[in-house]
Amino acid sequence: MPIRILDSTTIARIAAGEVVERPASVVKELVENALDAAAGRIEIEVRGGGVNFIRVSDNGTGIAASEVELAFTRHATSKIRGAADLDNIVSLGFRGEALPSIAAVADVEMLTCAENETAGTLVVLSDGKLVRRAAQARPRGTTVVVRNLFQRVPARLKFLKSPATENAHIANVVSQYALAYPETAFSLVVDGRESLHTTGSGSLLDAIASVYGLDVAGKMLPVAVENGWQRSPSPQVKVAGMVSAPEVARAGRGVLSFFVNRRWVASRLLSYAVEEAYRGLILSGRYPVVVLNIMLPPTEVDVNIHPAKSEVKFRHESEIFRVVHHAVRQSLLAKMPVPELKEPTAIYEVKESVSPRMEMVSPEGTVRRDDVSPAPVPAGVPVLRVLGQAMGCYIVAEGPDGIYLIDQHAAHERVRYEALKRQHASRKPEVQGLLVPAVFEVAPRQEAVMKSCLPELSAFGFVLEIFGERAYLVRAVPALLGGDDWQSALRETIDGLITEESSRWREKMTVSLACHGAVRRGHILTDDEMRALVRQLEGAENPHTCPHGRPTMIRLGTAHLEREFGRSG
């Protein structure tokens, strides 16, 4: 095929693919434009996961009538004037790609009015081309409506997730900028229901309460450090924001919010600095709620390294790490001089009297080999005698063909997983009523998924009902979670569904709920508890792996032990 220049439509759609990944990308670009326009109020409405309809309206500076059409020309921008300005970017947008990229993959309407203009200007674009222009009344500000996103790009459309998942991504974008700009009032309406509302009071704590709820807001600690490192000449560096007390921890990094000069970014460096600051205060695999803004001279950070401007490059990475780590750690130590390590977990309880007889397990198949070259676990395992517990993690048992090491967490997880599956299949889940109904609040990014998966939650034994905006009244929980911290289990389950297709929600819920309450590493079990767990594992359909595929046990064969001790032959 000969080399040729692509037509302008194809070029525009290729370029749009770098900027507009999903509906949330459209919302992000339009919200950033509104913030650059000094908006004090931003209203967002979406329908159908953002594919059918997106509207972003603000009261910012607006666009002059003579420049409205120019705004949809690629690389037309008011943010910078030339290459020299790329080293001193102070705005969120600067490339002039957002509006033309959106117009290339959707139908777009813009109504805008600049200050001192007697009327606003309406423009309508289809397939990136202007089809209508008219004068229309509007107060100062801009409204952009996006319809039929990706309808002319079916390859991109088919890769989108369910509307609930896309709504969750949109809610996350709006939540992040509500945290970055607490002085701006945000409103998000999803399919006719308000999902987020902030007052624009200027208080970060108010914004955190709107996004995460009053319970989390009440356990946040302030962080404030200025001029964080000494260099000649010394750049002015400020770290400001709030971090949660150690007892407020989540299972995923989605609660880590970082802003660099108020730009929402993803940064492994900043995540690692915070995680190290919390080392020893929260359990491994758990993450605090963090809202941090790092303010530094624009010349000290490169924001032009990612098509979506979601990543940055610091000129002095090691110094930024040290400043952020120090700021968070000092805040924690100042407010919590005696940190308390807690983990909401179930204590494994023996449901019935277990005699100290030997128990039988019947795993099938072969498990992996490791340092000690374990022998395969045979299909029919003989009677086992529980010897004890090793390293607070493994049950040690003896059989006529060797020594068995059973991972207590993996084993308990398998038992709980199959119990949940049986209850779900029977459509008669065992529930435990709460003495006092509890109010369960969700974050905006969780709200769409929570609303969509209510039938699945009910099938697992959660008895709940909608109780106001982003709140649910819980009257009963699955009996299997009765002694656990069911709030954390439910919250982490919802978090795990955000990026999943709805067709996989049932399996994802089963695995998540089973894992949450399973006995943890480091929990000391009594002899009766160990024997009961081994006996329950015996009845499992697949006792040799946990729901994640890890082995529940390995065997050190008699022949292997005798060979290692020089007793063979």
QUITA-V831017 format. One record per run of one state. SS is the DSSP state (H for helix, E for strand, - for the rest). FROM is the first residue (numbers start at 1). TO is the last residue. Records with the same first field share a line. If there is no record, write none. Layout:
SS->FROM-TO  FROM-TO
//
This chain:
-->1-7  20-22  37-40  51-52  59-64  68-69  73-82  88-97  105-106  114-119  127-128  137-140  148-153  158-162  181-184  191-192  198-203  213-213  218-219  227-237  245-248  251-252  261-262  266-267  278-278  280-281  283-286  289-289  296-297  303-312  315-316  336-358  361-374  376-382  391-393  400-401  427-430  442-443  453-453  461-462  467-470  482-485  498-501  518-526  539-544  546-550  552-552  565-569
H->8-19  23-36  48-50  65-67  70-72  83-87  98-104  154-157  163-180  204-212  214-217  253-255  268-277  298-300  317-335  408-426  444-452  454-460  479-481  486-497  502-517  527-538  558-564
E->41-47  53-58  107-113  120-126  129-136  141-147  185-190  193-197  220-226  238-244  249-250  256-260  263-265  279-279  282-282  287-288  290-295  301-302  313-314  359-360  375-375  383-390  394-399  402-407  431-441  463-466  471-478  545-545  551-551  553-557
//
